[in-house]
Amino acid sequence: MSVFLREVKTENGWVRGIAAADPRITAFKGVPFAKPPVGELRWRAPQSADNWVGVRECKEFAPISLQTPPGLDPDNLYTREWNVDPEIPMSEDCLYLNIWTPAKTGKEKFPVFVWYFGGGLKEGNTAEMEFDGERIARRGIVVVTVNYRVNTFGFLCHPEITAENPDAPANVGHLDQQFGTRWVKRNIEAFGGDPENITIGGQSAGGMSVCAQVYCKENAGLFQKAIVMSGIVGDKFSDFPRFNIDLKEAEQTGVEFFDFLGVKTLAEARALDALYLRDKTTEFNKMFGTIVDGRFQPGPNVTEMRRGNRLDVPMLIGWTNNEFFSAPRSTDADGMVAELKQRFSPEDAQALIDLVKPQEDPEAAGKKLRNVSPELGCRAFLRGDQRSGRNHSPRYVYEFGPSMPGDDSGAFHSSDLWFFFETLAKCWRPFDGHHYDLARKMCNYWCNFFRTGDPNGPDADGTPMPEWEPYTEERPTVIRFHDQVTVDAEPCDPVKDLIVDSILK
């Protein structure tokens, strides 16, 4: 009998995992947590998985969610970074999760980290190389990555879907995340995890997904902490208009999509081949995202952040300092002024014009407003959350911005994933010693947060790491993971501050 936990009994049957590169860690890959969402279950909330007889081999990742095949565009940053395999198996049958555990007996009750991948809710998967949970598991954490339906498979709405499922008319991709996390709550103790010490986390659309789960009051008690990485947007330059739209508007888009498909009924749409539906989704070329349905999602993110209307759990949130361009699209002074006046109230627009002075130097003005969408969203969340007076758990805030060797993209959107998963050795970039030191410290902070809700603690050699204080309006502490780890409590500059206040109006 193995001295490591290689076989586990779940509620549906036995599973057998595989030794990770470090044999003290066992990886269980492709564990089903719901029925295949195919046929009559397409566009329905997830259903409990079927039981099986014998021991199920869980040694390889299951097929990823149906999406445009990754790795086809050589000029795409993420193709170069990790979407390297255009032949990766994908299927509509995609509701599986993966577990990395350091347990030997199944009685250890390690803290549990549940991860939702990003990708705009239209792509992404748990098999991406940066999401290897081994390094986190080596610190005494059980890591779970949950797959979910994306694009039209996960976020399509239609009047017939609503009529058929009035209690779950939308957001089935988010319901997959919730269902997977509930499976973890019921089963993770057998893998050596503590079902009463679960942290959910995600980056980009995965971070937006965490927000959606935190705003869902029926999740009370499901998890105890939450991490949002580059996943709060709410500023007036956001490029995510399809997120947090009203159910009726989303249903109308669904009607248009059915017309585009050449079908008239839900039954006809369900009869379509899954790959055909995937390819027509790509042709349709619209964003499908979180829907304000009054059931799972009570209101738009900005409204919910203004009200502080979330589960009161400790949160760790942050952004990279070179996310993506979010400045006014106009490059001439007159055009920039016109765009500012269109996006903001007259008094805020004029105040911004006075601050950035685009008439004198529109290029410099644009730089003051660029790359800040997630930062402004995070700061608006923090300000609205505290001023609501409803939440009292600590909020820890970071900025990620080290040098990134290999090209001139800087600390781009998602680059922090290599670091906190501590998977730099899988990356093509020529990282050196100080990058590995930074990754180790980030992973330490995150794992401390998983354990206690407080990221502070010593480094691996016992030396103290910089003290990371909670963020408050009175002392807006931000830890900066640049080439060195530093902490400051400086207020944001007047331009950002004005936009943050404008978001919350």
C-alpha positions in Angstrom: 0.0 0.0 0.0 1.3 3.4 -0.9 2.5 5.8 1.8 0.9 8.6 -0.2 -2.8 9.2 -0.8 -3.2 7.9 -4.3 -6.8 6.5 -4.1 -9.7 8.4 -2.6 -13.4 7.6 -2.3 -15.7 10.4 -3.5 -19.5 10.6 -3.3 -19.6 9.1 -6.8 -17.0 6.4 -6.5 -13.3 5.8 -6.1 -10.6 7.8 -8.0 -6.9 7.0 -8.5 -4.4 9.9 -8.9 -0.9 10.1 -10.0 2.4 11.3 -8.4 3.3 14.8 -9.3 6.9 15.7 -10.1 7.4 15.8 -6.3 6.1 12.3 -5.4 4.9 13.7 -2.0 2.1 15.4 -3.9 -0.7 13.5 -5.6 -2.6 15.0 -8.5 -6.1 13.8 -9.4 -6.9 15.1 -12.8 -10.3 15.0 -14.6 -12.5 14.2 -11.7 -16.2 14.6 -12.7 -18.2 16.9 -10.5 -21.4 17.1 -12.7 -23.2 15.2 -15.5 -22.0 16.0 -19.0 -24.0 19.2 -20.0 -25.0 17.8 -23.4 -28.3 17.2 -25.2 -31.2 18.3 -23.0 -28.7 19.5 -20.4 -27.2 22.1 -22.7 -28.0 25.6 -21.3 -29.2 24.1 -18.0 -27.7 24.4 -14.5 -25.3 21.6 -13.7 -26.7 18.3 -12.4 -25.1 15.8 -10.0 -22.5 13.5 -11.6 -23.4 9.8 -12.1 -21.8 7.2 -9.9 -19.4 4.7 -11.3 -18.2 1.2 -10.3 -14.6 0.4 -9.7 -11.7 2.8 -9.5 -11.7 5.7 -12.0 -8.2 6.6 -13.3 -7.7 10.4 -12.9 -4.3 10.8 -14.3 -4.9 13.2 -17.3 -6.7 16.5 -17.7 -10.2 16.1 -19.1 -11.1 17.9 -22.4 -11.3 21.6 -22.0 -14.5 23.7 -22.6 -15.5 24.2 -26.2 -13.9 27.5 -27.5 -11.9 28.8 -30.4 -8.9 26.5 -30.6 -6.0 28.1 -28.7 -2.5 28.5 -30.1 -3.4 29.4 -33.7 -2.2 33.1 -33.7 1.6 33.3 -33.5 1.4 37.0 -32.9 -0.9 36.7 -29.9 0.8 37.3 -26.6 -1.0 34.4 -24.9 -0.2 32.0 -27.7 3.4 32.6 -27.0 2.9 32.5 -23.3 0.9 29.3 -22.6 -1.9 28.6 -25.2 0.6 26.6 -27.2 -1.4 23.5 -28.2 -4.1 24.0 -30.9 -4.8 20.3 -30.8 -5.7 20.2 -27.1 -8.8 18.0 -26.6 -12.0 19.9 -26.1 -15.6 18.8 -25.6 -19.0 20.0 -24.5 -18.5 17.3 -21.8 -16.2 19.4 -19.8 -17.4 19.6 -16.1 -14.3 18.2 -14.4 -11.9 19.4 -11.8 -8.4 18.7 -10.7 -6.9 18.3 -7.3 -3.3 18.5 -6.0 -2.9 17.3 -2.4 0.0 16.8 0.0 -2.1 14.4 2.1 -1.0 11.0 3.2 -4.0 9.8 5.2 -6.9 11.9 4.2 -7.3 13.2 7.7 -5.0 16.2 7.7 -7.5 19.0 7.1 -5.2 21.2 5.0 -6.5 24.6 3.8 -8.2 24.4 0.4 -7.7 26.7 -2.6 -10.3 26.6 -5.4 -9.3 28.3 -8.6 -11.4 29.7 -11.5 -9.4 30.4 -14.7 -9.7 33.6 -16.8 -10.1 34.2 -20.5 -13.0 36.7 -20.8 -15.5 33.9 -20.1 -15.1 32.9 -23.7 -11.8 30.8 -23.5 -9.3 29.5 -21.1 -8.9 26.1 -19.3 -7.6 24.4 -16.2 -4.9 22.5 -18.2 -2.9 25.7 -18.9 0.7 25.0 -17.9 0.9 28.0 -15.4 -2.0 26.5 -13.3 0.0 23.5 -12.0 -0.9 23.3 -8.4 2.1 21.3 -7.2 4.2 24.2 -5.8 1.3 25.6 -3.7 0.4 22.0 -2.5 4.0 21.6 -1.3 3.2 24.4 1.2 0.5 22.3 2.8 -2.5 23.5 0.7 -5.0 21.3 -1.2 -5.4 23.0 -4.6 -8.5 22.5 -6.8 -9.0 24.0 -10.3 -12.5 23.9 -11.6 -13.5 23.8 -15.3 -16.7 25.5 -16.4 -18.6 26.3 -19.6 -17.7 29.4 -21.5 -19.0 31.7 -24.2 -22.5 30.7 -25.6 -22.3 27.3 -23.8 -22.0 29.0 -20.5 -23.6 32.4 -20.8 -26.2 32.4 -23.5 -29.7 33.6 -22.6 -33.0 33.3 -24.5 -36.7 33.7 -23.6 -37.2 29.9 -23.9 -34.3 29.2 -21.6 -35.7 31.6 -19.0 -39.2 30.0 -19.3 -37.8 26.5 -18.9 -35.5 27.4 -16.0 -37.0 30.3 -14.1 -34.8 29.5 -11.0 -31.6 29.4 -13.1 -32.2 31.4 -16.3 -28.6 32.5 -16.9 -25.0 32.3 -15.9 -24.7 28.5 -16.1 -20.9 29.0 -16.4 -20.9 30.6 -13.0 -23.3 28.0 -11.7 -20.7 25.4 -12.8 -18.1 27.2 -10.7 -20.5 27.2 -7.7 -21.5 23.6 -8.3 -17.8 22.5 -8.4 -17.1 24.4 -5.2 -20.0 22.8 -3.5 -18.6 19.4 -4.7 -15.3 20.4 -3.0 -17.2 21.3 0.2 -18.7 17.8 0.3 -15.7 15.8 -0.8 -12.5 17.5 -0.1 -12.1 16.1 3.4 -11.3 12.7 1.9 -8.4 14.3 0.0 -7.0 15.8 3.2 -8.7 19.2 2.9 -10.6 21.2 5.4 -14.2 21.9 4.1 -14.5 24.7 6.6 -11.4 26.5 5.3 -11.9 27.2 1.6 -10.6 30.1 -0.4 -11.9 30.8 -3.9 -9.7 32.7 -6.3 -9.4 33.8 -9.9 -7.7 36.1 -12.3 -9.2 38.3 -15.0 -12.6 36.8 -15.9 -11.8 34.3 -13.2 -11.5 37.2 -10.8 -14.8 38.6 -12.1 -16.2 35.2 -11.4 -15.0 35.4 -7.8 -16.8 38.8 -7.6 -20.0 37.1 -8.9 -19.7 34.4 -6.3 -19.0 36.8 -3.5 -22.1 38.9 -4.5 -24.3 35.7 -4.5 -25.8 35.5 -1.0 -26.8 31.8 -1.4 -23.0 31.1 -1.2 -22.9 32.1 2.5 -20.7 29.5 4.3 -19.5 27.9 1.0 -16.1 29.6 1.3 -14.3 31.6 3.9 -11.9 33.8 1.9 -11.7 35.2 -1.7 -8.9 36.4 -4.0 -9.5 38.6 -7.0 -6.6 39.2 -9.4 -7.0 41.8 -12.1 -10.7 41.0 -12.0 -12.6 44.2 -10.9 -13.4 46.6 -13.7 -15.7 49.5 -13.4 -14.0 52.6 -14.8 -15.3 54.7 -17.6 -12.6 53.3 -20.0 -13.5 49.7 -19.5 -13.6 47.4 -22.6 -16.1 45.0 -21.0 -19.6 46.3 -22.0 -21.0 42.8 -22.2 -20.4 41.9 -18.6 -23.2 42.5 -16.0 -26.0 43.3 -18.5 -29.7 42.9 -17.9 -31.4 39.6 -18.5 -33.9 41.0 -21.0 -31.1 42.5 -23.1 -29.2 39.2 -22.9 -32.3 37.3 -24.0 -32.6 39.6 -27.1 -29.0 38.8 -28.0 -29.9 35.1 -27.7 -32.8 35.6 -30.1 -30.4 37.3 -32.5 -28.0 34.4 -32.1 -30.7 31.8 -32.8 -31.6 33.8 -36.0 -27.9 33.7 -36.9 -27.9 29.9 -36.4 -31.0 29.5 -38.5 -33.0 27.9 -35.8 -36.3 29.1 -34.2 -36.7 27.0 -31.1 -34.6 25.9 -28.1 -35.1 22.3 -29.1 -33.6 23.0 -32.6 -30.6 24.8 -31.0 -30.0 21.8 -28.7 -30.0 19.5 -31.6 -27.1 21.3 -33.3 -23.7 19.8 -33.3 -21.5 21.2 -30.6 -18.5 22.0 -32.8 -20.8 23.7 -35.3 -22.2 25.8 -32.4 -18.7 26.6 -31.3 -17.7 27.8 -34.7 -20.9 29.9 -35.2 -20.2 31.5 -31.8 -16.8 32.6 -33.1 -18.5 34.0 -36.3 -21.2 35.8 -34.3 -18.3 37.6 -32.6 -20.1 39.0 -29.5 -19.1 38.9 -25.9 -21.1 36.7 -23.6 -20.7 37.3 -19.9 -22.2 37.6 -16.4 -25.9 38.4 -16.5 -27.9 40.4 -13.9 -30.6 37.8 -13.6 -32.0 38.7 -10.2 -31.3 35.2 -9.0 -27.6 34.3 -9.0 -26.4 37.8 -9.8 -28.5 40.5 -7.9 -27.2 43.6 -9.6 -24.3 45.1 -11.7 -20.9 45.0 -10.1 -20.6 48.7 -9.7 -24.0 48.9 -8.0 -23.1 46.0 -5.7 -19.7 47.5 -4.8 -21.3 50.8 -4.0 -23.7 49.1 -1.6 -21.1 46.8 -0.1 -23.5 44.1 -1.0 -21.2 41.0 -0.7 -20.4 38.2 1.6 -18.2 39.5 4.4 -15.1 37.4 4.0 -11.4 38.5 4.0 -10.3 39.4 0.5 -7.0 39.7 -1.3 -7.2 41.8 -4.5 -4.8 43.5 -6.9 -3.7 44.3 -10.4 -0.6 44.4 -12.6 0.9 47.8 -13.5 0.8 47.2 -17.2 -2.5 45.5 -17.7 -3.8 46.7 -21.0 -4.5 50.0 -22.7 -7.6 51.7 -21.3 -7.1 55.3 -22.1 -9.4 57.4 -24.3 -9.1 56.0 -27.8 -8.8 59.5 -29.3 -5.2 60.6 -29.7 -5.7 64.2 -30.7 -6.5 66.8 -28.1 -10.0 67.8 -29.4 -11.0 64.1 -29.7 -9.8 63.3 -26.2 -11.7 66.2 -24.7 -14.9 65.1 -26.5 -14.5 61.6 -25.3 -13.9 62.6 -21.7 -17.1 64.7 -21.9 -19.0 61.8 -23.3 -17.8 59.3 -20.6 -18.1 61.5 -17.5 -20.4 64.0 -16.0 -19.7 67.6 -17.1 -18.0 68.6 -13.8 -15.9 65.4 -13.7 -15.0 65.7 -17.3 -13.8 69.3 -16.9 -11.9 68.4 -13.8 -10.1 65.6 -15.6 -9.3 67.9 -18.6 -7.8 70.4 -16.1 -5.7 67.6 -14.5 -4.3 66.0 -17.6 -4.3 69.1 -19.9 -4.8 67.1 -23.2 -4.8 70.3 -25.2 -1.1 70.8 -24.4 0.1 67.3 -24.8 -2.5 64.6 -25.7 0.1 61.8 -25.7 1.2 62.6 -22.1 -2.5 62.9 -21.1 -3.2 59.5 -22.5 -0.4 58.0 -20.5 -1.9 59.3 -17.3 -5.1 57.4 -18.1 -3.7 54.2 -19.6 -3.4 50.7 -18.2 -5.5 51.4 -15.1 -8.9 49.7 -15.7 -8.4 46.9 -13.1 -6.7 49.3 -10.7 -9.5 51.8 -10.8 -12.1 49.0 -10.5 -10.3 47.7 -7.4 -10.0 51.1 -5.8 -13.6 51.8 -6.5 -14.5 48.5 -4.9 -12.4 49.2 -1.8 -13.8 52.7 -1.4 -17.4 51.7 -1.9 -17.0 48.6 0.3 -15.6 50.6 3.2 -18.0 53.5 2.9 -21.0 51.1 2.9 -20.1 50.2 6.5 -21.4 46.7 5.9 -18.2 44.6 5.7 -15.6 44.4 8.4 -13.3 41.6 7.2 -9.8 42.8 6.1 -8.9 43.6 2.5 -5.3 43.1 1.3 -4.2 44.9 -1.8 -1.2 44.3 -4.1 0.3 45.7 -7.3 2.4 43.4 -9.5 5.1 45.1 -11.7 8.5 43.4 -12.0 10.6 43.5 -15.1 9.6 40.7 -17.4 12.5 39.3 -19.5 12.0 38.2 -23.1 10.2 41.1 -24.7 9.0 44.6 -23.9 5.5 43.8 -22.7 6.2 44.6 -19.1 4.1 43.2 -16.3 1.2 42.5 -18.7 -2.3 41.3 -17.8 -2.0 37.7 -16.5 1.8 37.7 -16.1 1.4 37.4 -12.3 0.1 33.9 -12.8 3.5 32.5 -13.4 4.6 33.9 -10.0 1.9 33.1 -7.5 1.6 29.6 -8.8 5.4 29.5 -8.7 5.6 27.9 -12.1 8.3 30.1 -13.7 10.3 27.1 -14.8 7.5 26.2 -17.3 7.7 29.6 -19.0 9.9 30.3 -22.0 11.1 33.6 -20.5 14.7 33.7 -19.2 13.8 34.4 -15.6 16.7 34.9 -13.2 17.2 34.5 -9.5 15.4 37.7 -8.3 12.3 36.5 -10.3 12.3 33.2 -8.5 12.8 35.0 -5.1 9.7 37.2 -5.9 7.6 34.1 -6.9 8.5 32.3 -3.7 7.5 35.3 -1.6 4.2 35.8 -3.5 3.4 32.2 -3.2 4.2 32.4 0.6 1.9 35.4 1.1 -1.0 33.7 -0.8 -0.6 30.4 1.1 -0.6 32.3 4.4 -3.8 33.9 3.3 -5.3 30.5 2.4 -4.5 29.3 5.9 -5.7 32.2 8.1 -7.0 35.1 6.0 -3.8 37.0 6.9 -1.0 36.9 4.3 1.8 37.7 6.7 4.4 35.3 7.9 8.1 34.4 7.5 10.0 33.5 4.3 11.1 29.9 3.7 14.3 30.5 5.6 12.5 32.0 8.6 13.4 35.6 7.9 10.4 38.1 8.1 8.8 39.3 4.9 7.6 42.9 4.6 4.5 43.5 6.7 1.3 43.6 4.6 -1.3 45.7 6.3 -5.0 45.6 5.4 -6.2 48.4 3.1 -8.4 51.2 4.5 -9.3 54.6 3.2 -7.4 56.1 6.1 -4.3 54.1 5.4 -4.5 52.7 1.8 -1.7 50.2 2.1 -0.6 48.5 -1.1 2.2 45.9 -1.3 4.2 46.2 -4.5 5.6 43.1 -6.0 8.1 44.8 -8.3 11.7 43.7 -8.7 11.7 44.2 -4.9 8.8 43.8 -2.4 7.9 47.1 -0.9 4.9 48.5 1.0 3.4 51.9 0.9 0.2 53.7 2.1 0.2 56.6 -0.4 -3.1 57.8 -1.8 -3.7 57.3 -5.5 -3.0 60.3 -7.7 -5.7 63.0 -8.4 -6.6 61.7 -11.8 -7.3 58.2 -10.6 -9.0 59.5 -7.5 -11.4 61.5 -9.5 -12.3 58.6 -11.8 -12.8 56.3 -8.8 -15.3 58.8 -7.3 -17.0 59.1 -10.6 -17.5 55.3 -10.8 -19.2 55.3 -7.4 -21.7 58.1 -8.2 
